[in-house]
């Protein structure tokens, strides 16, 4: 019998009434339940809280926090503000992994057990998570947003405690889920999406913001992180041939370039930006990089 490490989960949610019950069912049925699961409602105007409370009243390890409705979605920054509200309320101190989990996901009952096995097999693995999929006519289709090699989707991030303590705090801005990975790699940790462990996302990525705003947000996140202009330009060109055709590429470019003329602050870590740009140039010129 393996003595599995302990993990805690924090879920910032907003208006997830249509899907939250699937996430609740998946978490409650886990073969290894979390030490603590804090769900932070970030000002929902639907029945999200009522549905969460139904199960929270039955399980002592589920806790609910309600934040006031600010009246709008705060892309990037809002979700991390809500995450830290939950983080600051954690009662468990003896945990080995901390998880940021969205409230529109469903997954197998052994999802976290299998994720933890990856970490136990590789002590240099600092961050990981499963593969985000969408249901398309009853068939699972991998949601390809993000780089599959080292990028771990923000919807399901698992941090090893030693890695977490080196890279935290998370940045309260678009691009937070790239900054954490780059920083982890800079400190010598591996980051990995577990291809064979699939989660179903029941709400399309960025659907709460609309297609244009979603891709502008991704572009702005790339600017804030400090993407090299050459790398970003080629990324926008490559994106033209992927769905959503053209508009995704234009939104990505606009979000990035407008960061300069609007003088949006970038991350205050020049060494991290230099590291990222070196890796990106390595990728472009076929040298060793985190893109492999």
C-alpha positions in Angstrom: 0.0 0.0 0.0 1.5 3.3 -1.1 1.5 6.1 1.5 0.4 8.9 -0.9 1.5 12.5 -0.3 -1.2 15.0 0.8 -2.6 17.6 -1.5 -4.8 20.6 -1.1 -7.0 22.1 -3.8 -8.2 25.7 -4.4 -10.9 26.5 -7.0 -11.7 30.0 -8.0 -15.1 29.9 -9.7 -17.6 32.4 -11.1 -21.0 31.6 -12.6 -20.3 27.9 -13.0 -23.8 26.8 -12.1 -24.2 24.7 -15.3 -21.0 22.7 -14.7 -19.9 22.9 -11.0 -21.8 19.7 -10.1 -19.7 17.7 -12.5 -16.5 19.0 -10.8 -18.0 18.3 -7.3 -18.9 14.8 -8.3 -15.4 14.2 -9.7 -13.6 15.5 -6.6 -15.8 13.7 -4.1 -15.3 10.4 -5.9 -11.5 10.6 -6.0 -9.6 7.5 -4.9 -7.4 9.8 -2.9 -9.4 12.8 -1.6 -7.6 16.1 -0.9 -6.7 17.1 2.6 -8.7 20.3 2.0 -10.6 21.8 -0.9 -11.4 25.5 -0.8 -13.8 26.8 -3.4 -13.7 30.6 -3.8 -16.9 32.0 -5.4 -15.8 35.2 -7.2 -19.1 37.0 -7.2 -21.4 34.5 -9.0 -24.8 35.8 -10.0 -26.3 32.3 -10.8 -26.8 29.3 -8.5 -23.2 28.3 -8.2 -23.0 28.8 -4.5 -26.2 26.9 -3.7 -24.9 23.9 -5.6 -21.5 24.0 -3.9 -23.0 24.4 -0.4 -25.1 21.2 -0.9 -22.0 19.1 -1.0 -19.9 21.3 1.3 -22.4 20.6 4.1 -21.7 16.8 3.7 -17.9 16.8 3.5 -15.8 18.5 6.1 -12.8 18.9 3.7 -14.9 21.1 1.3 -15.0 24.8 2.3 -16.7 27.7 0.5 -15.6 31.3 0.4 -17.8 34.0 -1.1 -16.4 37.2 -2.6 -18.6 40.2 -3.5 -19.5 40.7 -7.1 -17.2 43.3 -8.6 -19.6 43.6 -11.6 -17.2 42.3 -14.2 -14.7 39.6 -15.0 -11.1 40.6 -14.3 -9.1 38.6 -16.8 -6.1 36.9 -15.3 -5.8 39.0 -12.2 -9.2 38.2 -10.8 -8.8 34.5 -10.8 -5.4 34.8 -9.0 -6.8 37.2 -6.5 -9.6 34.7 -5.7 -7.0 31.9 -5.6 -5.0 33.7 -2.9 -8.1 34.4 -0.9 -8.5 30.7 -0.6 -4.8 30.1 -0.1 -4.7 32.4 2.9 -7.6 30.4 4.5 -6.0 27.0 4.2 -6.0 25.3 7.6 -3.8 22.4 6.4 -0.1 23.1 6.8 1.2 19.6 6.1 0.7 19.3 2.4 3.0 18.1 -0.4 1.1 19.5 -3.4 -1.1 22.4 -4.0 -3.6 22.4 -6.9 -5.4 25.2 -8.7 -8.5 23.7 -10.3 -11.3 25.2 -12.4 -15.0 24.6 -11.7 -16.0 23.4 -15.1 -14.0 20.1 -15.3 -14.8 16.5 -14.8 -12.2 13.7 -14.6 -11.8 10.0 -13.6 -11.9 8.9 -10.0 -8.1 8.1 -10.0 -7.1 11.3 -11.7 -5.2 12.8 -8.7 -3.8 9.4 -7.7 -2.3 9.0 -11.2 -1.0 12.5 -11.3 0.8 12.0 -8.0 2.4 8.9 -9.4 4.1 11.0 -12.0 5.6 13.2 -9.3 6.7 10.2 -7.2 8.5 8.8 -10.3 10.4 12.0 -11.0 11.7 14.2 -8.2 12.6 17.0 -10.6 9.0 17.4 -11.7 7.8 20.6 -10.1 4.5 21.2 -11.9 2.1 19.1 -13.8 -1.5 18.5 -14.8 -3.7 16.5 -17.2 -4.7 17.1 -20.8 -7.7 19.4 -21.2 -10.3 18.0 -23.7 -13.6 19.1 -25.0 -16.6 16.9 -25.9 -17.3 17.2 -29.6 -20.3 15.2 -30.8 -19.7 12.7 -28.0 -16.0 12.4 -28.9 -13.1 13.7 -26.8 -11.1 16.3 -28.6 -7.9 17.8 -27.1 -8.1 21.5 -26.6 -4.9 22.6 -28.2 -4.5 26.1 -26.7 -1.0 26.2 -25.2 2.2 24.4 -26.0 1.9 20.6 -25.2 5.6 20.1 -24.4 6.1 22.1 -21.2 2.9 24.1 -20.7 0.5 23.0 -18.0 -3.0 24.5 -18.5 -4.1 27.0 -15.9 -7.3 25.0 -15.4 -5.5 22.2 -13.7 -2.1 23.0 -12.2 -0.5 20.8 -9.6 2.6 22.3 -7.8 5.1 20.3 -5.8 5.6 22.2 -2.5 9.4 22.7 -3.0 8.7 24.2 -6.5 5.8 26.3 -5.2 7.9 27.9 -2.5 10.5 28.9 -5.1 8.2 30.4 -7.7 5.4 31.9 -5.7 3.6 34.3 -5.5 1.7 33.9 -8.8 1.4 37.1 -10.8 -2.1 38.7 -10.7 -2.3 39.4 -14.4 -2.8 37.7 -17.7 0.1 35.3 -18.4 0.3 34.1 -14.8 0.2 30.5 -16.0 3.2 31.0 -18.3 5.3 33.0 -15.8 5.0 30.2 -13.2 6.3 27.6 -15.7 9.1 29.7 -17.0 10.2 30.5 -13.5 10.0 26.8 -12.5 12.2 25.8 -15.5 14.7 28.6 -14.7 15.1 27.1 -11.2 15.7 23.6 -12.7 12.3 22.1 -12.3 10.5 20.2 -15.1 6.9 21.1 -16.0 4.7 18.6 -17.9 1.3 18.0 -19.2 0.3 14.3 -18.6 -0.9 13.3 -22.0 -2.7 10.1 -21.0 -4.6 11.7 -18.1 -7.6 13.6 -19.6 -10.0 16.0 -18.1 -13.2 17.2 -19.8 -13.7 21.0 -19.9 -17.4 21.5 -20.2 -17.1 25.2 -21.1 -15.0 26.2 -24.0 -11.7 28.0 -23.1 -12.3 31.7 -23.0 -16.1 31.4 -23.7 -16.9 33.7 -20.9 -15.0 36.5 -22.7 -15.8 35.9 -26.3 -13.3 34.9 -29.1 -11.8 38.4 -29.7 -11.3 39.3 -26.0 -9.9 35.9 -25.3 -7.2 36.1 -27.9 -6.4 39.7 -27.0 -6.0 38.5 -23.4 -3.5 35.8 -24.6 -1.6 38.4 -26.5 -1.5 40.7 -23.6 -0.3 37.9 -21.4 2.5 37.2 -23.8 3.5 40.9 -23.6 3.4 40.9 -19.8 5.6 37.8 -19.6 8.1 39.4 -22.0 7.9 37.3 -25.1 10.6 38.1 -27.7 9.1 40.2 -30.5 10.5 37.8 -33.2 9.1 34.7 -31.5 5.7 36.4 -31.0 5.6 37.6 -34.6 6.1 34.1 -35.9 3.6 32.7 -33.4 1.0 35.1 -34.8 1.7 34.0 -38.4 1.5 30.4 -37.4 -1.8 31.0 -35.7 -3.5 32.2 -38.9 -3.9 28.6 -40.1 -5.6 27.5 -36.8 -9.1 27.9 -35.5 -10.4 30.6 -35.0 -8.9 31.4 -38.4 -7.3 34.9 -38.7 -9.2 36.5 -35.8 -7.2 34.5 -33.3 -3.9 35.7 -34.9 -5.0 39.3 -35.1 -6.3 39.3 -31.5 -3.0 37.8 -30.3 -0.9 40.4 -32.2 -3.1 43.3 -31.0 -3.0 42.2 -27.4 0.8 41.9 -27.6 1.7 45.1 -29.5 -0.9 47.3 -27.7 0.9 46.4 -24.4 3.8 48.6 -25.6 1.8 51.7 -26.7 -0.4 51.5 -23.7 2.7 51.1 -21.5 1.2 48.1 -19.6 3.7 47.0 -16.9 5.6 43.8 -17.6 6.8 41.4 -14.9 9.3 43.0 -12.7 12.0 40.3 -13.2 14.5 41.1 -15.9 16.4 37.8 -15.4 13.2 35.8 -16.0 12.4 37.8 -19.2 16.0 37.2 -20.4 15.8 33.5 -19.6 12.5 33.2 -21.5 13.8 35.1 -24.6 16.9 33.0 -24.7 14.7 29.8 -24.7 12.5 31.2 -27.4 15.5 32.1 -29.6 16.8 28.6 -29.0 13.5 27.3 -30.2 13.7 29.4 -33.4 17.2 28.4 -34.2 16.8 24.7 -33.4 18.9 24.8 -30.2 18.1 23.1 -26.9 15.3 24.9 -25.1 12.3 24.3 -22.9 10.4 23.7 -26.1 12.9 20.9 -26.8 
